[in-house]
Amino acid sequence: MGRTYERIIMVFLSKIPDITFSKPVFCGILANTLLSTVPGISGAGPTAEKTLLTPVLDAELIANGRISSMPLKPNTPSGCPTPASITRAMMELTRVKPIFINAGLSHPPTVPVLDAGGYAGNDPRQGDAVPNAPDLFMQGERIGISLSTCSDLLVLGECVPGGTTTALCVLRALGCHARVSSSFVNNPVSLKEEICSHALKRIADRHVTDPLQILKMTGDPMMPVAAGISHTYRGNLVLAGGTQMLAVCSVIKALNSHLPLVVTTAYVRDDASANVPAMAEELGVDIIYIDPGFGDLGHSGLARYCIGEVKEGMGAGGAMFLAYLMGYTPEEIRKKIFETVHAYS
């Protein structure tokens, strides 16, 4: 029995961090980029246009346990449970009350949020993507100071449909040899590369090197807020996400600030169309991977994570990581996820 438990621990967590805390907080940054409305870019919604609703609905699910503003189940068209349903399961398990930040949404939030005063990001091919990026960074700094007074561990997730494409633009603009992940099984690499090449040309033509100006030209509203929080938060900070949080790290590094820990799922790590481990090494980021073993839970929708659908989102990997740090076993975590997503089927 002891050997079986040891095997599960080793598979579940790539390494065990030395983190001491007593007041954990999970926080999700919500934002939109109009890039998600480009057909084929994002799978975070039933249609390209409806991806703009996803952050609002995800926050609703995590906060209230259901999507109440419209008659929807938290599953993809193929029956794959959304990452928000996994995060909700972990909030129920740990009894941690989530906090949300509106960094820039297309639709008004339906749950209480900290409002950073942002707007949905624009298509970087057509002009500045986040015109008020420096202001959003300062708002993030203020939020980081505030959260430092009520917590000593902050797990910071995000929901930005289309955000892996803005991440690609920012990572490349800051010199990282990046290939980013996707919520699709088949990553639309050529489309992302086309958009990125347009954005990088604009940056090169203007000789822009300042990281906040790069975010202004080609990022999304989540990035400056997250970078600002990282700059001032005084407890243990965990960025919960894959390539999008590595893009935030590239900004933090360019600002000569301390790089936080990043946690994401093994499904992002194993995406052959991306290079997450190599990017983390290039940036000097300490990264931990969670492998919840969805393939052997007996749920066909969760098993789709193992073939590359969805992979990560809304801080799901970080939420599982938080539950583990709070003393819940991998089997308790897996059982709660199964029960939660089964109830939504």
C-alpha positions as CSV (number, residue, x, y, z in Angstrom):
1,M,0.0,0.0,0.0
2,G,2.8,2.4,0.9
3,R,4.5,1.8,-2.5
4,T,1.3,2.5,-4.4
5,Y,0.9,5.8,-2.6
6,E,4.5,6.8,-3.2
7,R,4.1,6.1,-7.0
8,I,1.0,8.3,-7.1
9,I,2.8,11.2,-5.3
10,M,5.7,11.0,-7.7
11,V,3.5,11.1,-10.8
12,F,1.1,13.7,-9.4
13,L,3.8,16.4,-8.7
14,S,7.0,16.9,-10.6
15,K,8.7,18.2,-7.5
16,I,7.7,19.2,-4.0
17,P,8.4,22.9,-3.2
18,D,9.5,24.3,0.2
19,I,6.6,26.7,0.8
20,T,5.3,27.6,4.3
21,F,2.0,29.5,4.6
22,S,-1.1,30.0,6.7
23,K,-3.3,32.3,4.7
24,P,-3.7,31.0,1.1
25,V,-5.7,32.8,-1.6
26,F,-6.7,31.8,-5.1
27,C,-7.1,34.7,-7.5
28,G,-8.2,34.6,-11.1
29,I,-7.4,37.4,-13.6
30,L,-10.2,37.8,-16.2
31,A,-9.6,39.5,-19.5
32,N,-10.4,39.4,-23.2
33,T,-8.5,39.9,-26.4
34,L,-10.3,40.4,-29.6
35,L,-7.9,37.9,-31.1
36,S,-10.1,35.2,-29.7
37,T,-12.8,36.2,-32.2
38,V,-10.5,35.3,-35.1
39,P,-12.0,31.9,-36.4
40,G,-9.7,29.0,-35.4
41,I,-7.6,30.8,-32.8
42,S,-9.3,29.7,-29.6
43,G,-11.3,26.7,-28.5
44,A,-12.4,28.4,-25.3
45,G,-16.0,28.7,-26.4
46,P,-18.7,27.1,-28.7
47,T,-18.1,29.8,-31.3
48,A,-15.3,32.4,-31.9
49,E,-17.6,35.3,-30.9
50,K,-18.8,33.5,-27.8
51,T,-15.2,33.1,-26.5
52,L,-15.7,36.7,-25.3
53,L,-18.1,35.4,-22.7
54,T,-15.9,32.6,-21.3
55,P,-14.0,34.5,-18.6
56,V,-17.3,35.8,-17.1
57,L,-18.9,32.3,-17.2
58,D,-15.8,30.6,-15.8
59,A,-15.8,33.0,-12.8
60,E,-19.5,32.4,-12.3
61,L,-18.9,28.7,-12.2
62,I,-16.0,28.9,-9.8
63,A,-17.7,31.4,-7.5
64,N,-21.2,29.9,-7.5
65,G,-20.8,26.3,-8.5
66,R,-22.9,26.7,-11.7
67,I,-23.3,28.9,-14.7
68,S,-26.4,30.8,-13.9
69,S,-26.6,33.6,-16.5
70,M,-27.3,31.2,-19.3
71,P,-28.3,27.5,-19.7
72,L,-24.9,26.0,-20.3
73,K,-23.0,23.0,-18.9
74,P,-19.3,23.5,-18.3
75,N,-18.1,21.2,-21.0
76,T,-16.7,21.5,-24.5
77,P,-18.8,20.3,-27.4
78,S,-16.9,17.0,-27.2
79,G,-17.8,16.6,-23.6
80,C,-14.5,17.6,-22.1
81,P,-14.9,19.4,-18.7
82,T,-13.7,22.9,-18.7
83,P,-10.7,23.9,-16.5
84,A,-13.0,26.1,-14.5
85,S,-14.9,23.0,-13.4
86,I,-11.7,21.6,-12.0
87,T,-10.8,24.8,-10.3
88,R,-14.3,24.9,-8.8
89,A,-13.8,21.3,-7.5
90,M,-10.6,22.5,-5.7
91,M,-12.3,25.5,-4.2
92,E,-15.0,23.2,-2.8
93,L,-12.4,20.8,-1.5
94,T,-10.2,23.4,0.2
95,R,-12.9,25.8,1.1
96,V,-10.8,28.6,-0.2
97,K,-12.9,31.6,-1.4
98,P,-11.7,32.7,-4.8
99,I,-11.0,36.4,-5.7
100,F,-11.4,37.7,-9.2
101,I,-9.8,40.7,-11.0
102,N,-11.4,42.3,-14.0
103,A,-8.3,43.3,-16.1
104,G,-10.4,44.1,-19.2
105,L,-13.5,42.3,-20.2
106,S,-15.9,42.6,-23.2
107,H,-18.9,41.8,-21.0
108,P,-19.6,42.9,-17.4
109,P,-18.8,40.4,-14.8
110,T,-21.6,38.6,-12.9
111,V,-19.6,38.0,-9.7
112,P,-17.8,40.5,-7.4
113,V,-14.4,41.5,-8.8
114,L,-11.5,43.8,-8.1
115,D,-11.7,46.2,-11.1
116,A,-8.4,47.2,-12.6
117,G,-10.0,49.7,-15.0
118,G,-9.0,47.9,-18.2
119,Y,-10.7,47.2,-21.5
120,A,-10.7,44.2,-23.8
121,G,-7.5,43.9,-25.7
122,N,-7.4,44.8,-29.4
123,D,-6.0,42.8,-32.4
124,P,-2.3,43.7,-32.4
125,R,-2.2,43.7,-36.2
126,Q,-4.6,46.7,-36.3
127,G,-3.1,48.9,-33.6
128,D,-2.1,49.0,-30.0
129,A,-3.5,45.9,-28.2
130,V,-3.5,47.3,-24.7
131,P,-3.2,51.1,-24.9
132,N,-3.3,51.5,-21.1
133,A,-0.8,48.7,-20.3
134,P,1.4,51.0,-18.0
135,D,-1.7,52.0,-16.0
136,L,-2.8,48.4,-15.7
137,F,0.7,47.5,-14.4
138,M,0.3,50.2,-11.7
139,Q,-3.1,48.9,-10.8
140,G,-1.6,45.4,-10.5
141,E,1.0,46.8,-8.1
142,R,-1.7,48.3,-6.0
143,I,-3.6,45.0,-6.0
144,G,-0.4,43.1,-5.1
145,I,0.1,45.4,-2.0
146,S,-3.5,44.9,-1.0
147,L,-3.4,41.1,-1.3
148,S,-0.1,41.0,0.7
149,T,-2.1,42.3,3.7
150,C,-4.5,39.4,3.7
151,S,-2.5,36.4,2.5
152,D,0.9,34.8,2.5
153,L,0.4,32.5,-0.5
154,L,-1.2,33.7,-3.7
155,V,-2.1,31.3,-6.5
156,L,-2.7,33.6,-9.4
157,G,-4.6,32.1,-12.4
158,E,-6.0,33.6,-15.6
159,C,-8.7,33.3,-18.1
160,V,-8.0,35.0,-21.4
161,P,-9.3,33.2,-24.5
162,G,-6.8,33.7,-27.4
163,G,-4.1,34.5,-24.8
164,T,-1.6,32.0,-26.1
165,T,-1.4,34.0,-29.3
166,T,-0.7,37.3,-27.4
167,A,1.7,35.2,-25.3
168,L,3.6,34.2,-28.4
169,C,3.9,37.8,-29.6
170,V,5.2,39.0,-26.2
171,L,7.6,36.1,-25.7
172,R,9.1,36.5,-29.1
173,A,9.3,40.3,-28.8
174,L,11.2,39.9,-25.6
175,G,13.7,37.5,-27.2
176,C,12.4,34.1,-26.1
177,H,12.5,31.2,-28.5
178,A,8.9,30.4,-27.9
179,R,6.3,27.9,-29.2
180,V,3.0,28.2,-27.4
181,S,0.3,25.7,-26.5
182,S,-3.3,25.6,-27.5
183,S,-6.7,24.5,-26.1
184,F,-7.2,22.6,-29.4
185,V,-5.8,19.1,-30.0
186,N,-4.4,20.4,-33.2
187,N,-2.6,23.7,-32.4
188,P,-3.3,26.4,-35.1
189,V,0.4,27.2,-35.3
190,S,0.4,28.7,-38.8
191,L,-2.4,31.2,-37.9
192,K,-0.6,32.2,-34.7
193,E,2.7,32.6,-36.5
194,E,1.0,34.9,-39.1
195,I,-0.5,37.1,-36.4
196,C,2.8,37.1,-34.5
197,S,4.8,38.1,-37.6
198,H,2.6,41.2,-38.1
199,A,2.9,42.2,-34.4
200,L,6.7,41.8,-34.4
201,K,7.0,43.9,-37.6
202,R,5.2,46.7,-35.9
203,I,7.4,46.5,-32.9
204,A,10.6,46.3,-35.0
205,D,9.5,49.3,-37.2
206,R,9.1,51.4,-34.1
207,H,12.3,50.1,-32.4
208,V,10.4,49.3,-29.2
209,T,12.2,47.4,-26.5
210,D,10.5,48.5,-23.2
211,P,8.5,45.6,-21.8
212,L,5.5,47.6,-20.9
213,Q,5.4,49.2,-24.3
214,I,5.6,45.8,-25.9
215,L,2.6,44.8,-23.8
216,K,0.9,48.0,-25.0
217,M,1.5,47.1,-28.6
218,T,0.8,43.3,-28.6
219,G,-0.2,41.9,-25.3
220,D,-3.5,41.4,-23.5
221,P,-4.9,43.1,-20.3
222,M,-4.1,40.2,-18.0
223,M,-0.3,40.5,-18.5
224,P,0.4,43.9,-17.1
225,V,-1.9,43.3,-14.1
226,A,-0.2,40.0,-13.3
227,A,3.3,41.5,-13.7
228,G,2.3,44.4,-11.5
229,I,1.0,42.0,-8.8
230,S,4.3,40.1,-9.0
231,H,6.2,43.3,-8.5
232,T,4.7,44.1,-5.1
233,Y,3.2,40.9,-3.6
234,R,5.2,40.0,-0.5
235,G,4.2,36.5,0.2
236,N,4.7,33.3,-1.8
237,L,3.5,33.9,-5.4
238,V,2.5,31.1,-7.8
239,L,1.6,31.9,-11.3
240,A,-0.9,29.2,-12.3
241,G,-0.8,28.6,-16.0
242,G,1.3,27.5,-19.0
243,T,2.6,29.6,-21.9
244,Q,0.5,32.6,-20.9
245,M,2.1,32.8,-17.5
246,L,5.6,32.2,-19.0
247,A,4.8,35.4,-21.1
248,V,4.2,37.2,-17.9
249,C,7.5,35.9,-16.6
250,S,9.3,37.2,-19.6
251,V,7.9,40.7,-18.8
252,I,8.9,40.3,-15.1
253,K,12.4,39.3,-16.1
254,A,12.7,42.2,-18.5
255,L,11.7,44.5,-15.7
256,N,14.5,43.0,-13.6
257,S,12.1,41.7,-10.9
258,H,12.1,38.4,-9.0
259,L,10.7,35.5,-11.0
260,P,7.8,33.7,-9.2
261,L,7.2,30.0,-9.3
262,V,5.0,28.7,-12.2
263,V,2.7,25.7,-11.9
264,T,0.9,24.1,-14.8
265,T,-0.4,20.7,-15.9
266,A,1.6,17.9,-17.4
267,Y,-0.7,18.2,-20.4
268,V,0.8,21.6,-21.3
269,R,4.3,20.2,-20.7
270,D,3.7,17.3,-23.0
271,D,2.3,19.4,-25.9
272,A,4.6,18.6,-28.7
273,S,3.6,21.8,-30.6
274,A,4.9,23.9,-27.8
275,N,8.2,24.0,-25.9
276,V,7.2,24.9,-22.3
277,P,10.1,23.2,-20.5
278,A,12.6,24.8,-22.9
279,M,11.0,28.2,-22.5
280,A,11.1,27.9,-18.7
281,E,14.7,27.0,-18.8
282,E,15.6,29.9,-21.1
283,L,13.8,32.4,-18.9
284,G,15.2,30.9,-15.7
285,V,11.7,30.1,-14.3
286,D,11.2,27.4,-11.7
287,I,8.2,25.4,-13.0
288,I,6.3,22.5,-11.4
289,Y,4.0,20.2,-13.4
290,I,0.8,18.6,-12.0
291,D,-0.2,15.2,-13.5
292,P,-3.7,14.3,-12.1
293,G,-3.9,11.1,-14.2
294,F,-7.2,12.0,-15.8
295,G,-6.8,9.0,-18.2
296,D,-7.5,6.4,-15.5
297,L,-10.4,8.1,-13.7
298,G,-13.1,6.5,-15.7
299,H,-14.4,9.7,-17.2
300,S,-14.3,9.9,-20.9
301,G,-14.4,13.7,-20.9
302,L,-11.5,14.1,-18.5
303,A,-9.5,11.5,-20.5
304,R,-9.6,14.0,-23.4
305,Y,-7.0,16.1,-21.5
306,C,-4.6,13.2,-22.1
307,I,-4.9,13.5,-25.9
308,G,-4.3,17.3,-25.8
309,E,-7.7,18.8,-25.6
310,V,-8.0,21.9,-23.4
311,K,-4.9,21.0,-21.3
312,E,-5.1,23.9,-18.8
313,G,-6.9,27.1,-18.0
314,M,-8.5,29.3,-15.2
315,G,-5.7,28.3,-12.9
316,A,-6.7,24.6,-12.8
317,G,-3.2,23.3,-12.4
318,G,-2.5,25.8,-9.7
319,A,-5.7,25.0,-7.9
320,M,-4.8,21.3,-7.7
321,F,-1.3,22.3,-6.5
322,L,-2.9,24.5,-3.8
323,A,-5.0,21.6,-2.6
324,Y,-2.0,19.4,-2.4
325,L,0.0,22.0,-0.4
326,M,-3.0,22.2,2.0
327,G,-2.6,18.6,2.8
328,Y,-5.1,16.8,0.5
329,T,-3.8,13.6,-1.1
330,P,-3.7,13.0,-4.9
331,E,-6.5,10.5,-4.5
332,E,-8.7,13.0,-2.6
333,I,-8.0,15.6,-5.3
334,R,-8.8,13.2,-8.1
335,K,-11.9,11.9,-6.4
336,K,-13.3,15.4,-5.9
337,I,-12.6,16.4,-9.5
338,F,-14.4,13.2,-10.8
339,E,-17.4,13.8,-8.5
340,T,-17.7,17.5,-9.6
341,V,-17.4,17.0,-13.3
342,H,-19.6,13.9,-13.2
343,A,-22.4,16.1,-11.6
344,Y,-22.1,18.5,-14.5
345,S,-22.4,15.8,-17.2
